[in-house]
């Protein structure tokens, strides 16, 4: 993950911690859409799974994620 992606993921974690699940879902989905590395996409999807963001209606990453 790049420095910027790590920073944005830290911000998404802060959203989750403060109860702003919709904002975290949008943030992580945007990161997944914008990243180029499959490894980073996998790590971001794992973060989304850990925090139950995949089922949120605001989580729109542009491709189907198989659980």
MARBA-3410 file (N, C-alpha, C, O; in Angstrom, 1 decimal):
67
0.8,-1.2,0.0,0.0,0.0,0.0,0.9,1.2,0.0,1.9,1.3,0.6 ~ 0.4,2.2,-0.7,1.2,3.5,-0.7,0.9,4.3,0.5,0.1,4.0,1.3 ~ 1.7,5.3,0.7,1.6,6.2,1.9,0.2,6.8,1.9,-0.5,6.8,3.0 ~ -0.3,7.3,0.8,-1.6,7.9,0.7,-2.7,6.9,1.0,-3.7,7.2,1.7 ~ -2.6,5.7,0.5,-3.6,4.7,0.7,-3.7,4.3,2.2,-4.7,4.1,2.8
-2.5,4.2,2.8,-2.4,3.9,4.3,-3.1,5.0,5.1,-3.8,4.8,6.0 ~ -2.8,6.3,4.7,-3.4,7.4,5.4,-4.9,7.4,5.2,-5.6,7.6,6.2 ~ -5.4,7.1,4.0,-6.8,7.1,3.8,-7.5,5.9,4.6,-8.6,6.1,5.1 ~ -6.8,4.8,4.7,-7.3,3.7,5.5,-7.4,4.0,6.9,-8.3,3.6,7.7 ~ -6.4,4.8,7.4,-6.4,5.2,8.8,-7.6,6.1,9.1,-8.2,6.1,10.1
-7.9,7.0,8.1,-9.0,7.9,8.2,-10.3,7.1,8.2,-11.3,7.4,9.0 ~ -10.4,6.0,7.4,-11.6,5.2,7.3,-11.8,4.5,8.7,-12.9,4.3,9.1 ~ -10.7,4.0,9.3,-10.7,3.4,10.6,-11.3,4.4,11.6,-12.1,4.0,12.5 ~ -10.9,5.6,11.5,-11.4,6.7,12.4,-12.9,6.8,12.2,-13.7,7.1,13.2 ~ -13.4,6.8,11.0,-14.8,6.9,10.7,-15.6,5.7,11.4,-16.6,5.9,12.0
-15.0,4.5,11.2,-15.6,3.3,11.8,-15.7,3.5,13.4,-16.7,3.2,14.0 ~ -14.6,3.9,13.9,-14.5,4.1,15.4,-15.5,5.1,15.9,-16.0,5.0,17.0 ~ -15.8,6.1,15.1,-16.7,7.2,15.5,-18.1,6.9,15.1,-19.0,7.7,15.3 ~ -18.4,5.7,14.5,-19.7,5.3,14.2,-20.2,5.8,12.8,-21.4,5.7,12.5 ~ -19.4,6.4,12.0,-19.7,6.9,10.7,-19.5,5.8,9.7,-18.7,5.9,8.8
-20.3,4.8,9.8,-20.2,3.6,8.9,-20.4,3.9,7.5,-19.7,3.4,6.6 ~ -21.4,4.8,7.2,-21.7,5.1,5.8,-20.5,5.8,5.1,-20.2,5.5,4.0 ~ -19.9,6.7,5.9,-18.7,7.4,5.3,-17.5,6.5,5.1,-16.8,6.6,4.2 ~ -17.3,5.6,6.1,-16.3,4.6,6.0,-16.5,3.7,4.8,-15.5,3.4,4.0 ~ -17.7,3.3,4.5,-18.1,2.4,3.4,-17.7,3.1,2.1,-17.1,2.5,1.2
-18.1,4.4,2.0,-17.8,5.1,0.7,-16.3,5.3,0.6,-15.8,5.2,-0.6 ~ -15.6,5.6,1.6,-14.2,5.9,1.6,-13.4,4.6,1.1,-12.6,4.7,0.3 ~ -13.7,3.5,1.7,-13.0,2.3,1.4,-13.4,1.8,0.0,-12.5,1.3,-0.8 ~ -14.6,2.0,-0.4,-15.0,1.6,-1.8,-14.3,2.5,-2.8,-13.9,1.9,-3.8 ~ -14.1,3.7,-2.5,-13.4,4.6,-3.4,-11.9,4.2,-3.5,-11.3,4.3,-4.6
-11.4,3.8,-2.4,-10.0,3.3,-2.4,-9.8,2.1,-3.2,-8.9,2.0,-4.0 ~ -10.8,1.2,-3.1,-10.7,-0.1,-3.9,-10.8,0.2,-5.4,-10.1,-0.3,-6.2 ~ -11.7,1.2,-5.7,-11.8,1.5,-7.1,-10.6,2.2,-7.7,-10.3,2.0,-8.9 ~ -9.9,3.0,-6.9,-8.8,3.8,-7.4,-7.4,3.1,-7.3,-6.5,3.5,-8.0 ~ -7.3,2.0,-6.5,-6.0,1.4,-6.4,-5.7,0.5,-7.6,-6.6,0.0,-8.3
-4.4,0.4,-7.9,-4.0,-0.3,-9.1,-3.5,-1.8,-8.8,-3.6,-2.7,-9.6 ~ -3.1,-2.0,-7.5,-2.5,-3.3,-7.1,-3.6,-4.2,-6.7,-4.4,-3.8,-5.8 ~ -3.6,-5.4,-7.2,-4.5,-6.5,-6.7,-4.3,-6.8,-5.2,-5.2,-7.1,-4.5 ~ -3.0,-6.8,-4.8,-2.7,-7.1,-3.4,-3.3,-6.0,-2.5,-3.9,-6.4,-1.5 ~ -3.3,-4.8,-2.9,-3.9,-3.7,-2.1,-5.4,-3.8,-2.1,-6.0,-3.6,-1.1
-5.9,-4.2,-3.2,-7.4,-4.4,-3.3,-7.8,-5.5,-2.3,-8.8,-5.3,-1.6 ~ -7.1,-6.5,-2.3,-7.4,-7.6,-1.4,-7.3,-7.2,0.1,-8.2,-7.5,0.8 ~ -6.3,-6.4,0.4,-6.1,-5.9,1.8,-7.3,-5.0,2.1,-7.8,-5.0,3.3 ~ -7.7,-4.2,1.2,-8.8,-3.2,1.5,-10.2,-4.0,1.6,-11.0,-3.6,2.4 ~ -10.3,-5.0,0.8,-11.5,-5.9,0.9,-11.5,-6.6,2.3,-12.6,-6.7,2.9
-10.4,-7.0,2.7,-10.3,-7.7,4.1,-10.7,-6.7,5.2,-11.4,-7.0,6.1 ~ -10.2,-5.4,5.0,-10.6,-4.4,6.0,-12.1,-4.2,6.0,-12.8,-4.1,7.0 ~ -12.7,-4.1,4.8,-14.2,-4.0,4.7,-14.9,-5.1,5.3,-15.9,-4.9,5.9 ~ -14.4,-6.3,5.1,-15.1,-7.5,5.7,-15.0,-7.5,7.2,-16.0,-7.7,7.9 ~ -13.8,-7.1,7.8,-13.7,-7.0,9.2,-14.6,-6.0,9.9,-15.1,-6.2,11.0
-15.0,-5.0,9.1,-15.8,-4.0,9.7,-17.2,-4.0,9.1,-18.0,-3.0,9.3 ~ -17.6,-5.1,8.5,-18.9,-5.3,8.0,-19.4,-4.2,7.0,-20.5,-3.7,7.1 ~ -18.5,-3.7,6.2,-18.8,-2.6,5.2,-19.4,-3.2,3.9,-20.0,-2.4,3.2 ~ -19.1,-4.5,3.6,-19.5,-5.0,2.3,-21.1,-5.0,2.1,-21.5,-4.8,1.0 ~ -21.8,-5.2,3.2,-23.3,-5.2,3.1,-23.9,-3.8,3.1,-25.1,-3.7,2.9
-23.1,-2.8,3.4,-23.7,-1.5,3.5,-24.1,-1.0,2.1,-23.3,-1.2,1.2 ~ -25.2,-0.3,2.0,-25.7,0.2,0.7,-24.8,1.2,0.1,-24.8,1.4,-1.2 ~ -24.0,1.9,0.9,-23.1,2.9,0.3,-21.8,2.3,-0.2,-20.9,3.0,-0.8 ~ -21.5,1.0,0.1,-20.3,0.4,-0.4,-20.5,-0.1,-1.8,-21.1,-1.1,-2.1 ~ -20.0,0.7,-2.8,-20.1,0.4,-4.2,-18.7,0.4,-4.8,-18.2,1.5,-5.1
-18.1,-0.7,-4.9,-16.7,-0.8,-5.4,-16.6,-1.0,-6.9,-15.5,-1.0,-7.4 ~ -17.7,-1.3,-7.6,-17.6,-1.5,-9.0,-17.4,-2.9,-9.5,-17.4,-3.1,-10.7 ~ -17.2,-3.9,-8.6,-17.1,-5.2,-9.0,-17.7,-6.1,-7.9,-17.8,-5.7,-6.8 ~ -17.9,-7.4,-8.3,-18.6,-8.3,-7.3,-17.5,-8.9,-6.4,-16.5,-9.4,-6.9 ~ -17.7,-8.9,-5.1,-16.8,-9.5,-4.2,-17.4,-10.8,-3.7,-18.6,-10.8,-3.2
-16.7,-11.9,-3.8,-17.2,-13.2,-3.4,-16.7,-13.4,-2.0,-15.5,-13.4,-1.7 ~ -17.7,-13.6,-1.1,-17.3,-13.8,0.4,-16.7,-15.1,0.6,-16.4,-15.4,1.8
END
